[in-house]
Amino acid sequence: MSKLWGGRFNKKSDWLADQFTFSISYDHRLAKYDVIGSIAHARMLSKQGIIPKGDSAKIVAGLKKILLQIETDKFKFDPKAEDIHTDIQNRLKFFIGKPADKLHTARSRNDQVVLDMKLYCRDEIAKLVAAITYLQKEILEFANKNKDVIIPAYTHLQAAQVVLLSHHMLAYIEMLERDKTRLFDCANRTDFMPLGSCALSGTSLKTDRVYLASLLGFSQVAANSMDVVSDRDFIVELIGDCAMITTHLSRVAEDLILWATKEFDLVDIDSSFCTGSSIMPHKKNPDVLELVRGSSAKVTGLLAQIHVLLKGLPLTYNRDLQLDKPALFDSVDTAKNVLLVLSKIFASMEVKKGNAAQRVLDESFFTVDVMDYLVKKGVSNRDAHDILGKMVRECLDQGRPLSSLSLGELKQYSLLFGADVKKLFNPQMSVKIKSSLGSTNPNLVAQQLNQWSKKLNA
């Protein structure tokens, strides 16, 4: 298999060097983008009179034939080729002969591979955004199905206050929306066309990079040839976005894992997303969710890997950069898979509404509501906190609920207590009396659910 650079050397490379340096085993995923970029390049070379129109037409026809093979899954990469660029170049020459040798005019593999990676990232960003939106819709549907359910909410993993389950779900949707905005930002910084920068200094041939950008759908042309052939910021950023996505999904998975335990017992994960035990027949383990949680560690590790790969590299291109691809491909694949898995889990998960109703009867959930009751009557927040703290401590010592205190006993803590305070020891009242924007108030949550439905289905 011929290489694109063999003329300088008078002996074949060692087979071990080939095995160590060849990237075809993973960069074959760029085949479609390599062909698309080459078609645009051939058209530009013809337009500028750098190669004959007839040769350009043959090159484009041959490349379209290869592209059809790729799109119909009939393309089989040659494992003996150095990389996907070499494989496609050699295949093109097999199809059309000598004109294929003119394709690489005014181009280096340095700018060629950056172009391929940007085209790949552009597509994958769109797929990730679609996958996030799909998950958001499934979470929204789950929230609407259970919009009246009230559950305990936690700080420090200790029961804190009660909230609508739908309010909790909206928190996930907000997290995922931030992930989408980060992806949009990454797409903007990926939108600089690198082709035509060649190895590092550009070319003396009269190329038209603006025309190339228009053919390839880039809004801007990279301004500095040295920067763009060595730039992998967009890859770091996309892996970072994937790391943030999987971190968010890990947190979601952890909530669901806890809620599915007998100790919490708030949800039932569908059996199709659980496994059993080889020794304990009664077990129903949330292994899929645990692997969602574990996947975030892998992507975070890949983010560290790409940072370390880049940190000591001088300008411009260095072969180390070949190793950016496995980290990127694995990060993107993992993020997409985890998004899809969680979408299916939310679509099939059931809430144990009876258990949820029992869990929110603990009157300690309502102490902040009673504090606010006193604040509204003019008591300082600090004093109200002390009053409620003393009430809770003494009721715990006596083994009695707060609601069992008589009006006379309540007035021993504060003369401002009236009989109406008793209505606050109620989960429905607790969510109803919240009034701040973004709170768990049912009307405000309903508005948010409606707004997200319009936005996600726009």
C-alpha positions as CSV (number, residue, x, y, z in Angstrom):
1,M,0.0,0.0,0.0
2,S,1.6,3.2,-1.1
3,K,2.0,6.2,1.3
4,L,1.5,9.8,0.4
5,W,5.0,10.7,1.5
6,G,7.2,7.9,0.3
7,G,9.4,9.7,-2.3
8,R,11.9,11.0,0.3
9,F,12.9,7.5,1.6
10,N,15.0,4.8,0.1
11,K,13.8,1.9,2.3
12,K,10.5,0.7,3.6
13,S,9.4,1.6,7.1
14,D,9.6,-1.2,9.7
15,W,6.4,-3.2,10.1
16,L,6.4,-2.3,13.8
17,A,6.7,1.4,13.0
18,D,3.7,1.0,10.6
19,Q,1.7,-0.8,13.2
20,F,2.5,1.8,15.8
21,T,1.8,4.9,13.7
22,F,-1.1,3.8,11.5
23,S,-4.4,5.3,12.5
24,I,-6.8,3.7,10.0
25,S,-8.2,1.4,12.7
26,Y,-10.0,4.4,14.2
27,D,-9.8,7.4,11.8
28,H,-11.8,5.4,9.1
29,R,-14.8,7.0,10.9
30,L,-13.8,10.2,9.1
31,A,-14.2,8.7,5.6
32,K,-17.4,10.5,4.7
33,Y,-16.0,13.9,5.8
34,D,-12.7,13.2,4.0
35,V,-14.6,12.6,0.8
36,I,-16.8,15.7,1.2
37,G,-13.8,17.9,1.8
38,S,-12.0,16.4,-1.2
39,I,-14.9,17.1,-3.5
40,A,-15.0,20.7,-2.4
41,H,-11.2,20.9,-2.8
42,A,-11.3,19.4,-6.3
43,R,-14.0,21.9,-7.4
44,M,-12.0,24.8,-6.0
45,L,-8.8,23.7,-7.8
46,S,-10.8,23.6,-11.1
47,K,-12.5,26.9,-10.5
48,Q,-9.1,28.6,-10.0
49,G,-7.5,26.9,-13.0
50,I,-5.0,25.1,-10.8
51,I,-6.0,21.7,-12.4
52,P,-7.9,21.0,-15.6
53,K,-11.7,21.0,-15.5
54,G,-11.7,17.5,-17.0
55,D,-9.4,16.1,-14.3
56,S,-11.5,17.8,-11.6
57,A,-14.7,16.2,-13.1
58,K,-13.1,12.8,-13.0
59,I,-11.9,13.3,-9.4
60,V,-15.4,14.5,-8.3
61,A,-17.1,11.5,-10.0
62,G,-14.7,9.1,-8.4
63,L,-15.1,10.6,-5.0
64,K,-18.9,10.5,-5.3
65,K,-18.7,6.8,-6.1
66,I,-16.7,6.3,-2.9
67,L,-19.1,8.5,-1.0
68,L,-22.0,6.3,-2.2
69,Q,-20.2,3.3,-0.9
70,I,-19.7,4.9,2.5
71,E,-23.4,6.0,2.7
72,T,-24.6,2.5,1.8
73,D,-22.3,0.8,4.2
74,K,-20.4,-0.9,1.3
75,F,-17.1,0.9,2.0
76,K,-14.6,-1.4,3.6
77,F,-11.5,0.4,4.7
78,D,-8.1,-1.1,4.0
79,P,-6.4,-2.0,7.3
80,K,-3.0,-1.8,5.6
81,A,-3.5,1.8,4.7
82,E,-1.7,4.4,6.9
83,D,-4.8,6.4,7.5
84,I,-8.2,7.1,6.0
85,H,-6.8,9.9,3.8
86,T,-4.3,7.5,2.2
87,D,-6.9,4.8,1.8
88,I,-9.4,7.2,-0.1
89,Q,-6.6,8.6,-2.2
90,N,-5.4,5.1,-3.3
91,R,-9.0,4.0,-3.9
92,L,-9.7,7.1,-6.0
93,K,-6.6,6.3,-8.1
94,F,-7.8,2.8,-8.6
95,F,-11.1,4.1,-9.9
96,I,-9.9,7.0,-12.1
97,G,-6.2,6.6,-12.6
98,K,-3.6,9.3,-13.0
99,P,-6.0,12.4,-12.4
100,A,-6.3,11.3,-8.8
101,D,-2.7,12.4,-8.3
102,K,-3.8,16.0,-8.7
103,L,-6.3,16.0,-5.9
104,H,-3.7,16.7,-3.2
105,T,-2.5,19.9,-4.9
106,A,-2.5,22.9,-2.5
107,R,-3.4,20.7,0.4
108,S,-1.6,18.9,3.3
109,R,-2.8,16.2,5.5
110,N,-2.4,18.7,8.3
111,D,-5.2,21.0,7.1
112,Q,-7.1,18.0,5.6
113,V,-7.4,16.2,9.0
114,V,-8.5,19.4,10.8
115,L,-11.2,19.9,8.2
116,D,-12.4,16.3,8.6
117,M,-12.5,16.6,12.4
118,K,-14.4,19.9,12.2
119,L,-17.0,18.4,9.8
120,Y,-17.3,15.4,12.1
121,C,-17.7,17.6,15.2
122,R,-20.3,19.7,13.5
123,D,-22.4,16.7,12.7
124,E,-22.0,15.2,16.2
125,I,-22.8,18.4,17.9
126,A,-26.2,18.4,16.1
127,K,-26.7,14.8,17.1
128,L,-25.9,15.5,20.7
129,V,-28.3,18.5,20.8
130,A,-31.0,16.3,19.3
131,A,-30.4,13.5,21.9
132,I,-30.5,16.0,24.7
133,T,-33.8,17.4,23.4
134,Y,-35.2,13.9,23.2
135,L,-34.2,13.2,26.8
136,Q,-35.7,16.6,27.9
137,K,-39.0,15.6,26.2
138,E,-39.1,12.3,28.0
139,I,-38.4,13.9,31.4
140,L,-41.1,16.5,30.6
141,E,-43.6,13.8,29.8
142,F,-42.7,12.0,33.0
143,A,-43.1,15.2,35.0
144,N,-46.6,15.9,33.4
145,K,-47.7,12.3,34.2
146,N,-46.8,12.9,37.9
147,K,-47.3,16.6,38.2
148,D,-49.3,16.4,41.5
149,V,-46.8,14.0,43.2
150,I,-45.0,15.6,46.2
151,I,-41.6,14.1,47.2
152,P,-39.0,14.8,49.8
153,A,-36.1,17.0,48.7
154,Y,-32.6,16.7,50.2
155,T,-29.6,18.7,51.2
156,H,-26.5,16.8,52.5
157,L,-28.7,13.7,51.6
158,Q,-30.8,14.5,54.6
159,A,-34.5,15.2,54.2
160,A,-35.0,18.9,53.9
161,Q,-38.3,20.2,52.5
162,V,-41.0,18.9,50.2
163,V,-41.3,19.7,46.5
164,L,-43.3,18.7,43.5
165,L,-41.7,15.8,41.7
166,S,-42.3,17.8,38.5
167,H,-40.3,20.7,40.0
168,H,-37.4,18.2,40.5
169,M,-37.7,17.1,36.9
170,L,-37.6,20.7,35.7
171,A,-34.2,21.0,37.4
172,Y,-32.9,18.2,35.1
173,I,-34.3,19.9,32.1
174,E,-32.5,23.1,33.0
175,M,-29.2,21.3,33.5
176,L,-29.6,19.7,30.1
177,E,-30.5,23.0,28.5
178,R,-27.2,24.5,29.7
179,D,-25.4,21.5,28.1
180,K,-27.1,22.4,24.8
181,T,-26.0,26.0,25.0
182,R,-22.4,24.9,25.6
183,L,-22.7,22.7,22.5
184,F,-23.9,25.7,20.5
185,D,-20.9,27.7,21.7
186,C,-18.6,24.9,20.7
187,A,-20.2,24.8,17.2
188,N,-19.5,28.6,16.8
189,R,-15.8,28.1,17.6
190,T,-15.7,25.1,15.3
191,D,-17.1,27.2,12.4
192,F,-13.7,28.3,11.0
193,M,-12.7,26.6,7.7
194,P,-9.1,25.3,7.8
195,L,-8.6,23.9,4.3
196,G,-6.0,25.8,2.3
197,S,-3.7,26.3,5.2
198,C,-1.6,23.4,3.9
199,A,1.2,22.1,6.1
200,L,1.5,25.4,8.1
201,S,2.3,28.4,5.9
202,G,-0.3,28.3,3.2
203,T,0.5,28.0,-0.5
204,S,1.7,30.1,-3.4
205,L,-1.0,28.7,-5.7
206,K,-4.0,30.9,-6.3
207,T,-6.6,29.1,-4.1
208,D,-9.9,30.5,-3.1
209,R,-10.5,29.6,0.6
210,V,-13.7,31.7,0.8
211,Y,-15.2,29.6,-2.0
212,L,-14.2,26.5,-0.1
213,A,-15.8,27.7,3.0
214,S,-19.1,28.4,1.1
215,L,-19.0,24.9,-0.4
216,L,-18.4,23.3,3.0
217,G,-20.9,25.4,5.0
218,F,-18.5,27.3,7.1
219,S,-19.3,30.9,7.9
220,Q,-15.7,32.0,8.4
221,V,-12.2,31.2,7.1
222,A,-9.5,30.5,9.7
223,A,-7.3,33.6,9.7
224,N,-3.9,32.1,10.6
225,S,-2.6,29.0,8.9
226,M,-0.2,28.1,11.7
227,D,-2.8,28.3,14.4
228,V,-5.5,26.3,12.5
229,V,-3.4,23.3,11.6
230,S,-2.4,22.8,15.2
231,D,-5.7,23.9,16.8
232,R,-7.5,21.3,18.7
233,D,-9.4,23.6,21.0
234,F,-12.7,22.7,19.4
235,I,-12.0,19.0,20.3
236,V,-11.1,19.8,23.8
237,E,-14.3,21.9,24.1
238,L,-16.5,19.1,22.7
239,I,-15.0,16.5,25.0
240,G,-15.5,19.0,27.8
241,D,-19.1,19.4,26.8
242,C,-19.5,15.6,26.8
243,A,-17.9,15.4,30.2
244,M,-20.4,18.0,31.5
245,I,-23.3,16.2,29.9
246,T,-22.3,12.8,31.5
247,T,-21.6,14.5,34.8
248,H,-25.1,15.9,34.8
249,L,-26.5,12.5,33.8
250,S,-24.5,10.8,36.5
251,R,-26.2,13.0,39.1
252,V,-29.6,12.2,37.6
253,A,-28.7,8.5,37.7
254,E,-27.7,8.8,41.3
255,D,-31.1,10.3,42.3
256,L,-32.9,7.5,40.5
257,I,-30.7,4.8,42.0
258,L,-31.4,6.2,45.5
259,W,-35.1,6.5,44.8
260,A,-35.3,2.9,43.6
261,T,-33.9,1.5,46.9
262,K,-36.1,0.0,49.5
263,E,-35.0,2.7,51.9
264,F,-36.4,5.5,49.6
265,D,-38.8,3.4,47.5
266,L,-40.1,6.2,45.4
267,V,-39.8,4.8,41.9
268,D,-39.8,1.5,40.1
269,I,-37.2,1.2,37.4
270,D,-38.5,-1.0,34.6
271,S,-37.1,-4.5,34.7
272,S,-35.7,-4.2,31.2
273,F,-33.2,-1.8,32.6
274,C,-32.2,-3.8,35.6
275,T,-30.3,-7.0,36.3
276,G,-30.4,-9.7,38.9
277,S,-27.9,-11.3,41.3
278,S,-26.1,-14.6,40.6
279,I,-26.6,-15.6,44.2
280,M,-29.5,-13.6,45.6
281,P,-32.7,-14.4,43.7
282,H,-34.7,-11.5,45.2
283,K,-32.3,-8.8,43.8
284,K,-33.3,-6.2,41.2
285,N,-30.2,-4.1,40.6
286,P,-30.2,-0.8,38.7
287,D,-27.0,-1.8,36.9
288,V,-27.8,0.3,33.8
289,L,-28.0,3.5,35.9
290,E,-24.9,2.6,37.7
291,L,-23.0,2.3,34.4
292,V,-24.5,5.7,33.4
293,R,-23.0,7.0,36.6
294,G,-19.7,5.3,35.9
295,S,-19.5,6.6,32.3
296,S,-19.0,10.1,33.5
297,A,-15.7,9.0,35.0
298,K,-14.5,7.7,31.7
299,V,-15.3,10.9,29.8
300,T,-13.8,13.1,32.5
301,G,-10.7,11.0,32.2
302,L,-10.6,11.5,28.4
303,L,-10.9,15.2,29.0
304,A,-7.8,15.1,31.2
305,Q,-6.1,13.0,28.6
306,I,-6.6,15.5,25.7
307,H,-5.5,18.4,27.9
308,V,-2.2,16.5,28.8
309,L,-1.8,15.6,25.2
310,L,-1.8,19.2,24.1
311,K,-0.1,21.0,27.0
312,G,3.5,20.6,25.9
313,L,3.2,20.8,22.1
314,P,5.0,23.5,20.2
315,L,3.5,25.0,17.1
316,T,2.5,23.7,14.7
317,Y,1.5,20.1,13.8
318,N,2.9,17.2,15.8
319,R,2.1,13.6,15.4
320,D,0.8,13.5,19.0
321,L,-2.3,15.1,17.6
322,Q,-3.2,11.9,15.9
323,L,-4.2,10.6,19.3
324,D,-7.0,13.2,19.7
325,K,-9.4,11.0,17.7
326,P,-9.9,8.0,20.1
327,A,-10.6,10.4,23.0
328,L,-13.1,12.4,20.9
329,F,-14.9,9.4,19.4
330,D,-15.2,7.6,22.7
331,S,-16.5,10.8,24.5
332,V,-19.1,11.5,21.9
333,D,-20.3,7.9,21.6
334,T,-20.5,7.6,25.4
335,A,-22.5,10.8,25.8
336,K,-25.0,9.8,23.0
337,N,-25.4,6.3,24.4
338,V,-26.0,7.6,27.9
339,L,-28.6,10.2,26.7
340,L,-30.5,7.5,24.9
341,V,-30.4,5.0,27.7
342,L,-31.7,7.6,30.2
343,S,-34.5,8.6,27.8
344,K,-35.7,5.0,27.7
345,I,-35.5,4.7,31.4
346,F,-37.7,7.8,32.0
347,A,-40.2,6.6,29.4
348,S,-40.7,3.3,31.3
349,M,-40.2,4.4,35.0
350,E,-43.2,4.4,37.4
351,V,-43.6,6.5,40.5
352,K,-44.7,4.8,43.7
353,K,-47.2,7.4,44.6
354,G,-48.5,5.8,47.8
355,N,-45.0,5.6,49.2
356,A,-44.2,9.1,48.1
357,A,-47.4,10.3,50.0
358,Q,-46.2,8.6,53.2
359,R,-42.7,9.9,52.9
360,V,-43.8,13.6,53.0
361,L,-45.8,13.3,56.2
362,D,-42.7,13.9,58.4
363,E,-43.4,17.3,60.0
364,S,-39.8,18.3,60.1
365,F,-40.3,19.2,56.4
366,F,-42.5,22.1,57.4
367,T,-40.3,23.9,59.9
368,V,-39.2,26.6,57.4
369,D,-42.9,27.2,56.6
370,V,-43.5,27.8,60.3
371,M,-40.5,30.1,60.5
372,D,-41.9,32.1,57.6
373,Y,-45.2,32.3,59.4
374,L,-43.4,34.1,62.3
375,V,-41.4,36.3,60.0
376,K,-44.6,37.5,58.3
377,K,-45.7,38.6,61.8
378,G,-42.6,40.7,62.4
379,V,-40.2,38.2,64.0
380,S,-36.6,38.4,62.8
381,N,-35.4,35.4,60.8
382,R,-32.7,34.7,63.4
383,D,-35.3,34.7,66.3
384,A,-37.7,32.6,64.3
385,H,-35.0,30.0,63.6
386,D,-34.2,29.8,67.3
387,I,-37.8,29.4,68.2
388,L,-38.3,26.5,65.7
389,G,-35.0,24.9,66.7
390,K,-36.2,24.8,70.3
391,M,-39.6,23.4,69.4
392,V,-38.1,20.7,67.3
393,R,-35.5,19.7,70.0
394,E,-38.1,19.5,72.7
395,C,-40.6,17.6,70.6
396,L,-37.9,15.1,69.6
397,D,-37.0,14.7,73.3
398,Q,-40.7,14.0,74.1
399,G,-41.2,11.8,71.1
400,R,-44.2,13.8,69.8
401,P,-45.0,15.5,66.5
402,L,-45.0,19.3,66.2
403,S,-48.6,19.3,65.2
404,S,-49.6,17.8,68.5
405,L,-48.6,21.0,70.4
406,S,-51.7,22.7,71.7
407,L,-52.2,26.4,71.0
408,G,-51.3,27.1,74.6
409,E,-48.0,25.2,74.2
410,L,-47.3,26.9,71.0
411,K,-47.7,30.3,72.6
412,Q,-45.1,29.3,75.2
413,Y,-42.6,29.5,72.3
414,S,-44.1,32.7,70.7
415,L,-47.2,34.7,71.6
416,L,-47.6,35.3,67.9
417,F,-48.6,31.8,67.1
418,G,-52.3,31.4,66.3
419,A,-54.5,28.3,65.6
420,D,-54.0,28.9,61.9
421,V,-50.3,27.7,62.1
422,K,-51.6,24.1,62.3
423,K,-52.6,24.1,58.6
424,L,-48.9,24.5,57.7
425,F,-48.1,20.9,58.8
426,N,-49.3,19.6,55.4
427,P,-47.3,18.8,52.2
428,Q,-49.9,20.2,49.9
429,M,-49.9,23.5,51.8
430,S,-46.1,23.6,51.9
431,V,-45.8,23.6,48.1
432,K,-48.8,25.8,47.7
433,I,-47.6,28.7,49.8
434,K,-44.3,29.1,48.0
435,S,-44.5,32.2,45.9
436,S,-41.0,33.1,44.7
437,L,-40.2,32.8,41.0
438,G,-38.6,29.4,40.3
439,S,-40.1,27.8,43.4
440,T,-42.1,24.6,43.7
441,N,-45.5,26.4,43.8
442,P,-47.9,24.3,41.6
443,N,-49.1,27.2,39.5
444,L,-45.5,28.3,38.8
445,V,-44.4,24.8,38.0
446,A,-47.4,24.3,35.7
447,Q,-46.3,27.5,33.8
448,Q,-42.8,26.1,33.5
449,L,-44.0,22.8,32.2
450,N,-46.1,24.6,29.6
451,Q,-43.2,26.8,28.6
452,W,-40.8,23.9,28.2
453,S,-43.4,22.0,26.2
454,K,-43.7,24.9,23.7
455,K,-39.9,25.3,23.6
456,L,-39.0,21.7,23.1
457,N,-41.7,21.1,20.5
458,A,-41.0,24.3,18.6
